[in-house]
Amino acid sequence: MPALLDGLRILVLEDEFLIAMDVEQLCRDHGAAEVTIAREIVEIDGQALSARFDAAVVDLMLGGVSTLDFAARLRSEGVPFVFA
């Protein structure tokens, strides 16, 4: 039986190290092929998101700054995401 995230490339946008590491491990445990952790939007800004990621886990607030605009970009590029 295939794992839930079998072969997917996941973006984890999270500024708290321990949370990011937990989410990364959960993704890997469920079959993700690649997990990229970014602590700030600028680390991945300007990249074609849909070509690089299959899904994303997004912190709603990064250092007190809302990620709603970034989430809108994910949506417009067809990348499914969840706020965490």
PDB file of N, CA, C and O in Angstrom, chain B, residues numbered from 101:
ATOM      1  N   MET B 101       0.847  -1.182   0.000  1.00  0.00           N
ATOM      2  CA  MET B 101       0.000   0.000   0.000  1.00  0.00           C
ATOM      3  C   MET B 101       0.895   1.248   0.000  1.00  0.00           C
ATOM      4  O   MET B 101       1.775   1.374   0.851  1.00  0.00           O
ATOM      5  N   PRO B 102       0.677   2.160  -0.939  1.00  0.00           N
ATOM      6  CA  PRO B 102       1.528   3.357  -0.997  1.00  0.00           C
ATOM      7  C   PRO B 102       1.303   4.275   0.200  1.00  0.00           C
ATOM      8  O   PRO B 102       0.213   4.335   0.770  1.00  0.00           O
ATOM      9  N   ALA B 103       2.359   4.980   0.556  1.00  0.00           N
ATOM     10  CA  ALA B 103       2.275   5.940   1.659  1.00  0.00           C
ATOM     11  C   ALA B 103       1.456   7.150   1.222  1.00  0.00           C
ATOM     12  O   ALA B 103       1.310   7.415   0.029  1.00  0.00           O
ATOM     13  N   LEU B 104       0.932   7.868   2.185  1.00  0.00           N
ATOM     14  CA  LEU B 104       0.057   9.013   1.936  1.00  0.00           C
ATOM     15  C   LEU B 104       0.705  10.072   1.045  1.00  0.00           C
ATOM     16  O   LEU B 104       0.042  10.624   0.167  1.00  0.00           O
ATOM     17  N   LEU B 105       1.974  10.359   1.254  1.00  0.00           N
ATOM     18  CA  LEU B 105       2.675  11.401   0.495  1.00  0.00           C
ATOM     19  C   LEU B 105       3.700  10.800  -0.466  1.00  0.00           C
ATOM     20  O   LEU B 105       4.687  11.448  -0.815  1.00  0.00           O
ATOM     21  N   ASP B 106       3.465   9.581  -0.883  1.00  0.00           N
ATOM     22  CA  ASP B 106       4.428   8.826  -1.679  1.00  0.00           C
ATOM     23  C   ASP B 106       4.954   9.610  -2.881  1.00  0.00           C
ATOM     24  O   ASP B 106       4.209   9.935  -3.806  1.00  0.00           O
ATOM     25  N   GLY B 107       6.261   9.905  -2.844  1.00  0.00           N
ATOM     26  CA  GLY B 107       6.927  10.548  -3.957  1.00  0.00           C
ATOM     27  C   GLY B 107       6.726  12.044  -4.098  1.00  0.00           C
ATOM     28  O   GLY B 107       7.258  12.640  -5.035  1.00  0.00           O
ATOM     29  N   LEU B 108       5.982  12.673  -3.205  1.00  0.00           N
ATOM     30  CA  LEU B 108       5.694  14.105  -3.340  1.00  0.00           C
ATOM     31  C   LEU B 108       6.850  14.974  -2.860  1.00  0.00           C
ATOM     32  O   LEU B 108       7.642  14.577  -2.006  1.00  0.00           O
ATOM     33  N   ARG B 109       6.920  16.171  -3.435  1.00  0.00           N
ATOM     34  CA  ARG B 109       7.895  17.197  -3.027  1.00  0.00           C
ATOM     35  C   ARG B 109       7.140  18.233  -2.194  1.00  0.00           C
ATOM     36  O   ARG B 109       6.247  18.913  -2.698  1.00  0.00           O
ATOM     37  N   ILE B 110       7.501  18.345  -0.939  1.00  0.00           N
ATOM     38  CA  ILE B 110       6.761  19.164   0.016  1.00  0.00           C
ATOM     39  C   ILE B 110       7.585  20.371   0.447  1.00  0.00           C
ATOM     40  O   ILE B 110       8.772  20.254   0.752  1.00  0.00           O
ATOM     41  N   LEU B 111       6.940  21.522   0.465  1.00  0.00           N
ATOM     42  CA  LEU B 111       7.534  22.734   1.024  1.00  0.00           C
ATOM     43  C   LEU B 111       6.996  22.914   2.434  1.00  0.00           C
ATOM     44  O   LEU B 111       5.786  22.849   2.650  1.00  0.00           O
ATOM     45  N   VAL B 112       7.880  23.139   3.389  1.00  0.00           N
ATOM     46  CA  VAL B 112       7.491  23.469   4.763  1.00  0.00           C
ATOM     47  C   VAL B 112       7.973  24.893   5.015  1.00  0.00           C
ATOM     48  O   VAL B 112       9.175  25.145   5.100  1.00  0.00           O
ATOM     49  N   LEU B 113       7.031  25.816   5.133  1.00  0.00           N
ATOM     50  CA  LEU B 113       7.349  27.217   5.403  1.00  0.00           C
ATOM     51  C   LEU B 113       7.038  27.476   6.871  1.00  0.00           C
ATOM     52  O   LEU B 113       5.884  27.691   7.244  1.00  0.00           O
ATOM     53  N   GLU B 114       8.076  27.454   7.695  1.00  0.00           N
ATOM     54  CA  GLU B 114       7.918  27.519   9.156  1.00  0.00           C
ATOM     55  C   GLU B 114       9.152  28.170   9.754  1.00  0.00           C
ATOM     56  O   GLU B 114      10.279  27.797   9.427  1.00  0.00           O
ATOM     57  N   ASP B 115       8.937  29.151  10.638  1.00  0.00           N
ATOM     58  CA  ASP B 115      10.075  29.858  11.230  1.00  0.00           C
ATOM     59  C   ASP B 115      10.542  29.273  12.556  1.00  0.00           C
ATOM     60  O   ASP B 115      11.596  29.666  13.056  1.00  0.00           O
ATOM     61  N   GLU B 116       9.796  28.355  13.132  1.00  0.00           N
ATOM     62  CA  GLU B 116      10.221  27.727  14.385  1.00  0.00           C
ATOM     63  C   GLU B 116      10.891  26.387  14.069  1.00  0.00           C
ATOM     64  O   GLU B 116      10.267  25.472  13.531  1.00  0.00           O
ATOM     65  N   PHE B 117      12.168  26.298  14.415  1.00  0.00           N
ATOM     66  CA  PHE B 117      13.009  25.166  14.040  1.00  0.00           C
ATOM     67  C   PHE B 117      12.417  23.815  14.435  1.00  0.00           C
ATOM     68  O   PHE B 117      12.328  22.917  13.597  1.00  0.00           O
ATOM     69  N   LEU B 118      12.015  23.657  15.680  1.00  0.00           N
ATOM     70  CA  LEU B 118      11.529  22.351  16.145  1.00  0.00           C
ATOM     71  C   LEU B 118      10.246  21.936  15.439  1.00  0.00           C
ATOM     72  O   LEU B 118      10.068  20.763  15.110  1.00  0.00           O
ATOM     73  N   ILE B 119       9.363  22.881  15.207  1.00  0.00           N
ATOM     74  CA  ILE B 119       8.127  22.570  14.481  1.00  0.00           C
ATOM     75  C   ILE B 119       8.462  22.153  13.052  1.00  0.00           C
ATOM     76  O   ILE B 119       7.916  21.175  12.542  1.00  0.00           O
ATOM     77  N   ALA B 120       9.358  22.894  12.410  1.00  0.00           N
ATOM     78  CA  ALA B 120       9.757  22.565  11.039  1.00  0.00           C
ATOM     79  C   ALA B 120      10.351  21.162  10.965  1.00  0.00           C
ATOM     80  O   ALA B 120      10.052  20.406  10.040  1.00  0.00           O
ATOM     81  N   MET B 121      11.182  20.819  11.928  1.00  0.00           N
ATOM     82  CA  MET B 121      11.799  19.494  11.932  1.00  0.00           C
ATOM     83  C   MET B 121      10.758  18.396  12.150  1.00  0.00           C
ATOM     84  O   MET B 121      10.831  17.341  11.520  1.00  0.00           O
ATOM     85  N   ASP B 122       9.788  18.636  13.039  1.00  0.00           N
ATOM     86  CA  ASP B 122       8.714  17.661  13.259  1.00  0.00           C
ATOM     87  C   ASP B 122       7.891  17.445  11.990  1.00  0.00           C
ATOM     88  O   ASP B 122       7.600  16.309  11.615  1.00  0.00           O
ATOM     89  N   VAL B 123       7.521  18.539  11.337  1.00  0.00           N
ATOM     90  CA  VAL B 123       6.724  18.440  10.110  1.00  0.00           C
ATOM     91  C   VAL B 123       7.525  17.720   9.023  1.00  0.00           C
ATOM     92  O   VAL B 123       6.984  16.885   8.298  1.00  0.00           O
ATOM     93  N   GLU B 124       8.804  18.046   8.916  1.00  0.00           N
ATOM     94  CA  GLU B 124       9.650  17.364   7.930  1.00  0.00           C
ATOM     95  C   GLU B 124       9.663  15.861   8.182  1.00  0.00           C
ATOM     96  O   GLU B 124       9.496  15.075   7.250  1.00  0.00           O
ATOM     97  N   GLN B 125       9.858  15.457   9.430  1.00  0.00           N
ATOM     98  CA  GLN B 125       9.910  14.030   9.745  1.00  0.00           C
ATOM     99  C   GLN B 125       8.577  13.345   9.463  1.00  0.00           C
ATOM    100  O   GLN B 125       8.556  12.227   8.948  1.00  0.00           O
ATOM    101  N   LEU B 126       7.472  13.997   9.792  1.00  0.00           N
ATOM    102  CA  LEU B 126       6.151  13.428   9.493  1.00  0.00           C
ATOM    103  C   LEU B 126       5.966  13.229   7.993  1.00  0.00           C
ATOM    104  O   LEU B 126       5.459  12.197   7.555  1.00  0.00           O
ATOM    105  N   CYS B 127       6.380  14.219   7.213  1.00  0.00           N
ATOM    106  CA  CYS B 127       6.271  14.103   5.753  1.00  0.00           C
ATOM    107  C   CYS B 127       7.108  12.937   5.242  1.00  0.00           C
ATOM    108  O   CYS B 127       6.651  12.153   4.411  1.00  0.00           O
ATOM    109  N   ARG B 128       8.327  12.827   5.739  1.00  0.00           N
ATOM    110  CA  ARG B 128       9.205  11.726   5.309  1.00  0.00           C
ATOM    111  C   ARG B 128       8.642  10.368   5.749  1.00  0.00           C
ATOM    112  O   ARG B 128       8.699   9.394   4.998  1.00  0.00           O
ATOM    113  N   ASP B 129       8.101  10.313   6.968  1.00  0.00           N
ATOM    114  CA  ASP B 129       7.507   9.067   7.460  1.00  0.00           C
ATOM    115  C   ASP B 129       6.338   8.613   6.593  1.00  0.00           C
ATOM    116  O   ASP B 129       6.048   7.420   6.509  1.00  0.00           O
ATOM    117  N   HIS B 130       5.671   9.561   5.951  1.00  0.00           N
ATOM    118  CA  HIS B 130       4.515   9.248   5.106  1.00  0.00           C
ATOM    119  C   HIS B 130       4.864   9.214   3.624  1.00  0.00           C
ATOM    120  O   HIS B 130       3.977   9.273   2.773  1.00  0.00           O
ATOM    121  N   GLY B 131       6.162   9.121   3.314  1.00  0.00           N
ATOM    122  CA  GLY B 131       6.589   8.830   1.959  1.00  0.00           C
ATOM    123  C   GLY B 131       7.033   9.983   1.085  1.00  0.00           C
ATOM    124  O   GLY B 131       7.320   9.771  -0.093  1.00  0.00           O
ATOM    125  N   ALA B 132       7.101  11.197   1.611  1.00  0.00           N
ATOM    126  CA  ALA B 132       7.539  12.328   0.787  1.00  0.00           C
ATOM    127  C   ALA B 132       8.936  12.069   0.236  1.00  0.00           C
ATOM    128  O   ALA B 132       9.830  11.627   0.959  1.00  0.00           O
ATOM    129  N   ALA B 133       9.110  12.348  -1.043  1.00  0.00           N
ATOM    130  CA  ALA B 133      10.410  12.137  -1.678  1.00  0.00           C
ATOM    131  C   ALA B 133      11.387  13.245  -1.330  1.00  0.00           C
ATOM    132  O   ALA B 133      12.590  13.010  -1.210  1.00  0.00           O
ATOM    133  N   GLU B 134      10.868  14.449  -1.169  1.00  0.00           N
ATOM    134  CA  GLU B 134      11.712  15.609  -0.885  1.00  0.00           C
ATOM    135  C   GLU B 134      10.940  16.559   0.023  1.00  0.00           C
ATOM    136  O   GLU B 134       9.758  16.823  -0.201  1.00  0.00           O
ATOM    137  N   VAL B 135      11.610  17.066   1.040  1.00  0.00           N
ATOM    138  CA  VAL B 135      11.016  18.063   1.934  1.00  0.00           C
ATOM    139  C   VAL B 135      11.975  19.239   2.010  1.00  0.00           C
ATOM    140  O   VAL B 135      13.128  19.091   2.415  1.00  0.00           O
ATOM    141  N   THR B 136      11.485  20.405   1.618  1.00  0.00           N
ATOM    142  CA  THR B 136      12.280  21.625   1.663  1.00  0.00           C
ATOM    143  C   THR B 136      11.745  22.505   2.777  1.00  0.00           C
ATOM    144  O   THR B 136      10.555  22.817   2.811  1.00  0.00           O
ATOM    145  N   ILE B 137      12.622  22.909   3.689  1.00  0.00           N
ATOM    146  CA  ILE B 137      12.233  23.807   4.776  1.00  0.00           C
ATOM    147  C   ILE B 137      12.717  25.207   4.448  1.00  0.00           C
ATOM    148  O   ILE B 137      13.883  25.415   4.112  1.00  0.00           O
ATOM    149  N   ALA B 138      11.806  26.162   4.551  1.00  0.00           N
ATOM    150  CA  ALA B 138      12.158  27.575   4.394  1.00  0.00           C
ATOM    151  C   ALA B 138      11.674  28.306   5.639  1.00  0.00           C
ATOM    152  O   ALA B 138      10.556  28.085   6.104  1.00  0.00           O
ATOM    153  N   ARG B 139      12.522  29.178   6.174  1.00  0.00           N
ATOM    154  CA  ARG B 139      12.155  29.935   7.377  1.00  0.00           C
ATOM    155  C   ARG B 139      11.589  31.303   7.043  1.00  0.00           C
ATOM    156  O   ARG B 139      10.956  31.944   7.883  1.00  0.00           O
ATOM    157  N   GLU B 140      11.819  31.751   5.809  1.00  0.00           N
ATOM    158  CA  GLU B 140      11.313  33.045   5.350  1.00  0.00           C
ATOM    159  C   GLU B 140      10.845  32.910   3.909  1.00  0.00           C
ATOM    160  O   GLU B 140      11.376  32.096   3.153  1.00  0.00           O
ATOM    161  N   ILE B 141       9.862  33.700   3.531  1.00  0.00           N
ATOM    162  CA  ILE B 141       9.343  33.660   2.164  1.00  0.00           C
ATOM    163  C   ILE B 141      10.426  34.015   1.155  1.00  0.00           C
ATOM    164  O   ILE B 141      10.452  33.468   0.053  1.00  0.00           O
ATOM    165  N   VAL B 142      11.318  34.926   1.523  1.00  0.00           N
ATOM    166  CA  VAL B 142      12.362  35.351   0.576  1.00  0.00           C
ATOM    167  C   VAL B 142      13.268  34.193   0.149  1.00  0.00           C
ATOM    168  O   VAL B 142      13.907  34.271  -0.900  1.00  0.00           O
ATOM    169  N   GLU B 143      13.331  33.129   0.940  1.00  0.00           N
ATOM    170  CA  GLU B 143      14.154  31.976   0.576  1.00  0.00           C
ATOM    171  C   GLU B 143      13.619  31.255  -0.655  1.00  0.00           C
ATOM    172  O   GLU B 143      14.380  30.593  -1.361  1.00  0.00           O
ATOM    173  N   ILE B 144      12.328  31.372  -0.921  1.00  0.00           N
ATOM    174  CA  ILE B 144      11.728  30.678  -2.060  1.00  0.00           C
ATOM    175  C   ILE B 144      11.028  31.623  -3.013  1.00  0.00           C
ATOM    176  O   ILE B 144      10.502  31.186  -4.037  1.00  0.00           O
ATOM    177  N   ASP B 145      11.008  32.908  -2.702  1.00  0.00           N
ATOM    178  CA  ASP B 145      10.342  33.892  -3.552  1.00  0.00           C
ATOM    179  C   ASP B 145      11.021  33.955  -4.914  1.00  0.00           C
ATOM    180  O   ASP B 145      12.244  33.859  -5.018  1.00  0.00           O
ATOM    181  N   GLY B 146      10.223  34.116  -5.942  1.00  0.00           N
ATOM    182  CA  GLY B 146      10.754  34.215  -7.292  1.00  0.00           C
ATOM    183  C   GLY B 146      10.898  32.879  -7.997  1.00  0.00           C
ATOM    184  O   GLY B 146      11.212  32.840  -9.186  1.00  0.00           O
ATOM    185  N   GLN B 147      10.676  31.787  -7.288  1.00  0.00           N
ATOM    186  CA  GLN B 147      10.768  30.464  -7.898  1.00  0.00           C
ATOM    187  C   GLN B 147       9.402  30.045  -8.431  1.00  0.00           C
ATOM    188  O   GLN B 147       8.371  30.444  -7.890  1.00  0.00           O
ATOM    189  N   ALA B 148       9.397  29.259  -9.469  1.00  0.00           N
ATOM    190  CA  ALA B 148       8.153  28.689  -9.986  1.00  0.00           C
ATOM    191  C   ALA B 148       7.719  27.593  -9.015  1.00  0.00           C
ATOM    192  O   ALA B 148       8.248  26.482  -9.048  1.00  0.00           O
ATOM    193  N   LEU B 149       6.778  27.902  -8.173  1.00  0.00           N
ATOM    194  CA  LEU B 149       6.403  26.992  -7.087  1.00  0.00           C
ATOM    195  C   LEU B 149       5.833  25.675  -7.592  1.00  0.00           C
ATOM    196  O   LEU B 149       6.186  24.611  -7.082  1.00  0.00           O
ATOM    197  N   SER B 150       4.957  25.736  -8.588  1.00  0.00           N
ATOM    198  CA  SER B 150       4.321  24.502  -9.056  1.00  0.00           C
ATOM    199  C   SER B 150       5.313  23.564  -9.739  1.00  0.00           C
ATOM    200  O   SER B 150       5.084  22.355  -9.789  1.00  0.00           O
ATOM    201  N   ALA B 151       6.406  24.105 -10.264  1.00  0.00           N
ATOM    202  CA  ALA B 151       7.429  23.255 -10.876  1.00  0.00           C
ATOM    203  C   ALA B 151       8.332  22.629  -9.826  1.00  0.00           C
ATOM    204  O   ALA B 151       8.996  21.626 -10.087  1.00  0.00           O
ATOM    205  N   ARG B 152       8.355  23.217  -8.645  1.00  0.00           N
ATOM    206  CA  ARG B 152       9.277  22.762  -7.606  1.00  0.00           C
ATOM    207  C   ARG B 152       8.599  21.942  -6.508  1.00  0.00           C
ATOM    208  O   ARG B 152       9.220  21.045  -5.937  1.00  0.00           O
ATOM    209  N   PHE B 153       7.322  22.242  -6.203  1.00  0.00           N
ATOM    210  CA  PHE B 153       6.641  21.591  -5.078  1.00  0.00           C
ATOM    211  C   PHE B 153       5.287  21.023  -5.497  1.00  0.00           C
ATOM    212  O   PHE B 153       4.592  21.580  -6.346  1.00  0.00           O
ATOM    213  N   ASP B 154       4.934  19.890  -4.870  1.00  0.00           N
ATOM    214  CA  ASP B 154       3.628  19.276  -5.097  1.00  0.00           C
ATOM    215  C   ASP B 154       2.608  19.725  -4.064  1.00  0.00           C
ATOM    216  O   ASP B 154       1.405  19.681  -4.322  1.00  0.00           O
ATOM    217  N   ALA B 155       3.073  20.157  -2.899  1.00  0.00           N
ATOM    218  CA  ALA B 155       2.194  20.604  -1.817  1.00  0.00           C
ATOM    219  C   ALA B 155       3.022  21.388  -0.811  1.00  0.00           C
ATOM    220  O   ALA B 155       4.252  21.354  -0.838  1.00  0.00           O
ATOM    221  N   ALA B 156       2.326  22.101   0.084  1.00  0.00           N
ATOM    222  CA  ALA B 156       3.036  22.919   1.071  1.00  0.00           C
ATOM    223  C   ALA B 156       2.316  22.915   2.411  1.00  0.00           C
ATOM    224  O   ALA B 156       1.092  22.809   2.486  1.00  0.00           O
ATOM    225  N   VAL B 157       3.114  23.035   3.462  1.00  0.00           N
ATOM    226  CA  VAL B 157       2.626  23.254   4.822  1.00  0.00           C
ATOM    227  C   VAL B 157       3.133  24.636   5.204  1.00  0.00           C
ATOM    228  O   VAL B 157       4.340  24.872   5.244  1.00  0.00           O
ATOM    229  N   VAL B 158       2.205  25.554   5.485  1.00  0.00           N
ATOM    230  CA  VAL B 158       2.555  26.965   5.642  1.00  0.00           C
ATOM    231  C   VAL B 158       2.163  27.473   7.027  1.00  0.00           C
ATOM    232  O   VAL B 158       1.022  27.310   7.458  1.00  0.00           O
ATOM    233  N   ASP B 159       3.109  28.082   7.709  1.00  0.00           N
ATOM    234  CA  ASP B 159       2.848  28.778   8.970  1.00  0.00           C
ATOM    235  C   ASP B 159       2.075  30.051   8.627  1.00  0.00           C
ATOM    236  O   ASP B 159       2.479  30.788   7.727  1.00  0.00           O
ATOM    237  N   LEU B 160       0.994  30.316   9.312  1.00  0.00           N
ATOM    238  CA  LEU B 160       0.164  31.485   9.010  1.00  0.00           C
ATOM    239  C   LEU B 160       0.887  32.798   9.279  1.00  0.00           C
ATOM    240  O   LEU B 160       0.670  33.784   8.574  1.00  0.00           O
ATOM    241  N   MET B 161       1.746  32.815  10.295  1.00  0.00           N
ATOM    242  CA  MET B 161       2.498  34.022  10.636  1.00  0.00           C
ATOM    243  C   MET B 161       3.982  33.677  10.734  1.00  0.00           C
ATOM    244  O   MET B 161       4.375  32.823  11.529  1.00  0.00           O
ATOM    245  N   LEU B 162       4.793  34.336   9.932  1.00  0.00           N
ATOM    246  CA  LEU B 162       6.245  34.158   9.991  1.00  0.00           C
ATOM    247  C   LEU B 162       6.851  35.410  10.584  1.00  0.00           C
ATOM    248  O   LEU B 162       6.846  36.466   9.953  1.00  0.00           O
ATOM    249  N   GLY B 163       7.369  35.299  11.786  1.00  0.00           N
ATOM    250  CA  GLY B 163       7.975  36.458  12.430  1.00  0.00           C
ATOM    251  C   GLY B 163       7.025  37.638  12.537  1.00  0.00           C
ATOM    252  O   GLY B 163       7.447  38.788  12.413  1.00  0.00           O
ATOM    253  N   GLY B 164       5.762  37.367  12.763  1.00  0.00           N
ATOM    254  CA  GLY B 164       4.770  38.428  12.896  1.00  0.00           C
ATOM    255  C   GLY B 164       4.216  38.946  11.580  1.00  0.00           C
ATOM    256  O   GLY B 164       3.430  39.893  11.570  1.00  0.00           O
ATOM    257  N   VAL B 165       4.614  38.337  10.465  1.00  0.00           N
ATOM    258  CA  VAL B 165       4.147  38.763   9.142  1.00  0.00           C
ATOM    259  C   VAL B 165       3.223  37.685   8.571  1.00  0.00           C
ATOM    260  O   VAL B 165       3.558  36.501   8.580  1.00  0.00           O
ATOM    261  N   SER B 166       2.072  38.102   8.080  1.00  0.00           N
ATOM    262  CA  SER B 166       1.094  37.182   7.512  1.00  0.00           C
ATOM    263  C   SER B 166       1.619  36.521   6.237  1.00  0.00           C
ATOM    264  O   SER B 166       2.338  37.139   5.452  1.00  0.00           O
ATOM    265  N   THR B 167       1.250  35.268   6.050  1.00  0.00           N
ATOM    266  CA  THR B 167       1.622  34.544   4.833  1.00  0.00           C
ATOM    267  C   THR B 167       0.436  34.395   3.878  1.00  0.00           C
ATOM    268  O   THR B 167       0.483  33.585   2.952  1.00  0.00           O
ATOM    269  N   LEU B 168      -0.612  35.163   4.097  1.00  0.00           N
ATOM    270  CA  LEU B 168      -1.803  35.048   3.254  1.00  0.00           C
ATOM    271  C   LEU B 168      -1.509  35.362   1.788  1.00  0.00           C
ATOM    272  O   LEU B 168      -2.037  34.688   0.903  1.00  0.00           O
ATOM    273  N   ASP B 169      -0.686  36.360   1.515  1.00  0.00           N
ATOM    274  CA  ASP B 169      -0.343  36.677   0.122  1.00  0.00           C
ATOM    275  C   ASP B 169       0.428  35.528  -0.525  1.00  0.00           C
ATOM    276  O   ASP B 169       0.206  35.204  -1.692  1.00  0.00           O
ATOM    277  N   PHE B 170       1.327  34.920   0.233  1.00  0.00           N
ATOM    278  CA  PHE B 170       2.067  33.771  -0.290  1.00  0.00           C
ATOM    279  C   PHE B 170       1.117  32.605  -0.552  1.00  0.00           C
ATOM    280  O   PHE B 170       1.249  31.908  -1.559  1.00  0.00           O
ATOM    281  N   ALA B 171       0.162  32.393   0.348  1.00  0.00           N
ATOM    282  CA  ALA B 171      -0.819  31.322   0.164  1.00  0.00           C
ATOM    283  C   ALA B 171      -1.649  31.567  -1.096  1.00  0.00           C
ATOM    284  O   ALA B 171      -1.980  30.626  -1.818  1.00  0.00           O
ATOM    285  N   ALA B 172      -1.981  32.820  -1.355  1.00  0.00           N
ATOM    286  CA  ALA B 172      -2.719  33.151  -2.576  1.00  0.00           C
ATOM    287  C   ALA B 172      -1.890  32.806  -3.810  1.00  0.00           C
ATOM    288  O   ALA B 172      -2.424  32.346  -4.819  1.00  0.00           O
ATOM    289  N   ARG B 173      -0.595  33.030  -3.720  1.00  0.00           N
ATOM    290  CA  ARG B 173       0.300  32.672  -4.833  1.00  0.00           C
ATOM    291  C   ARG B 173       0.339  31.162  -5.031  1.00  0.00           C
ATOM    292  O   ARG B 173       0.286  30.682  -6.163  1.00  0.00           O
ATOM    293  N   LEU B 174       0.432  30.411  -3.935  1.00  0.00           N
ATOM    294  CA  LEU B 174       0.391  28.954  -4.037  1.00  0.00           C
ATOM    295  C   LEU B 174      -0.890  28.517  -4.742  1.00  0.00           C
ATOM    296  O   LEU B 174      -0.867  27.688  -5.653  1.00  0.00           O
ATOM    297  N   ARG B 175      -1.995  29.086  -4.306  1.00  0.00           N
ATOM    298  CA  ARG B 175      -3.295  28.730  -4.886  1.00  0.00           C
ATOM    299  C   ARG B 175      -3.333  29.043  -6.379  1.00  0.00           C
ATOM    300  O   ARG B 175      -3.795  28.227  -7.177  1.00  0.00           O
ATOM    301  N   SER B 176      -2.846  30.225  -6.754  1.00  0.00           N
ATOM    302  CA  SER B 176      -2.884  30.614  -8.167  1.00  0.00           C
ATOM    303  C   SER B 176      -1.987  29.724  -9.031  1.00  0.00           C
ATOM    304  O   SER B 176      -2.235  29.563 -10.226  1.00  0.00           O
ATOM    305  N   GLU B 177      -0.951  29.150  -8.427  1.00  0.00           N
ATOM    306  CA  GLU B 177      -0.059  28.247  -9.161  1.00  0.00           C
ATOM    307  C   GLU B 177      -0.496  26.784  -9.058  1.00  0.00           C
ATOM    308  O   GLU B 177       0.168  25.897  -9.593  1.00  0.00           O
ATOM    309  N   GLY B 178      -1.613  26.535  -8.370  1.00  0.00           N
ATOM    310  CA  GLY B 178      -2.143  25.183  -8.287  1.00  0.00           C
ATOM    311  C   GLY B 178      -1.433  24.270  -7.310  1.00  0.00           C
ATOM    312  O   GLY B 178      -1.490  23.047  -7.441  1.00  0.00           O
ATOM    313  N   VAL B 179      -0.758  24.862  -6.324  1.00  0.00           N
ATOM    314  CA  VAL B 179      -0.060  24.065  -5.314  1.00  0.00           C
ATOM    315  C   VAL B 179      -0.955  23.954  -4.082  1.00  0.00           C
ATOM    316  O   VAL B 179      -1.209  24.962  -3.424  1.00  0.00           O
ATOM    317  N   PRO B 180      -1.439  22.754  -3.754  1.00  0.00           N
ATOM    318  CA  PRO B 180      -2.265  22.606  -2.557  1.00  0.00           C
ATOM    319  C   PRO B 180      -1.443  22.884  -1.301  1.00  0.00           C
ATOM    320  O   PRO B 180      -0.252  22.577  -1.243  1.00  0.00           O
ATOM    321  N   PHE B 181      -2.092  23.466  -0.305  1.00  0.00           N
ATOM    322  CA  PHE B 181      -1.383  23.804   0.929  1.00  0.00           C
ATOM    323  C   PHE B 181      -2.331  23.700   2.111  1.00  0.00           C
ATOM    324  O   PHE B 181      -3.552  23.655   1.969  1.00  0.00           O
ATOM    325  N   VAL B 182      -1.713  23.665   3.283  1.00  0.00           N
ATOM    326  CA  VAL B 182      -2.453  23.694   4.536  1.00  0.00           C
ATOM    327  C   VAL B 182      -1.719  24.651   5.460  1.00  0.00           C
ATOM    328  O   VAL B 182      -0.489  24.683   5.487  1.00  0.00           O
ATOM    329  N   PHE B 183      -2.489  25.437   6.224  1.00  0.00           N
ATOM    330  CA  PHE B 183      -1.876  26.288   7.241  1.00  0.00           C
ATOM    331  C   PHE B 183      -1.635  25.455   8.488  1.00  0.00           C
ATOM    332  O   PHE B 183      -2.471  24.638   8.874  1.00  0.00           O
ATOM    333  N   ALA B 184      -0.492  25.669   9.111  1.00  0.00           N
ATOM    334  CA  ALA B 184      -0.172  24.933  10.334  1.00  0.00           C
ATOM    335  C   ALA B 184       0.275  25.896  11.408  1.00  0.00           C
ATOM    336  O   ALA B 184       0.592  25.475  12.521  1.00  0.00           O
TER     337      ALA B 184
END
